[in-house]
Amino acid sequence: MDEQVRKTEVLVSGLSRNRCVLESLDVNERELGELETDSRALDTDNRELERMKAEVQAKSREANRKLKALREKFMYVKNKVKRKTLPENWKELGIMDKK
């Protein structure tokens, strides 16, 4: 998206500097204005998407860290219970292991 926005900006800039030739190129002011408006709108959307991607990546790293910590705590508690109880009592205590 960035590349297309930049290309459009360069085209609009070049055509704007040379408005005298627009008619001979069969390009009108409305089309030029639409290009500029659409390019700015896409650039705004793209910036928002990039910000959101960064937020998702940060949230994902945080969630993975929490998942790792939860797994470690889970295993610690589960193994503690397993060491102090008989296997036939495990299911009742929420431990699904067979051995």
TAURNOR-V155074 format. One record per helix or strand of 2 or more residues. SS is the DSSP state (H for helix, E for strand). FROM is the first residue (numbers start at 1). TO is the last residue. If there is no record, write none. Layout:
# TAURNOR-V155074
{{SS:FROM:TO} {SS:FROM:TO}}
This chain:
# TAURNOR-V155074
{{H:2:17} {H:19:21} {H:23:25} {H:29:84} {H:87:93}}
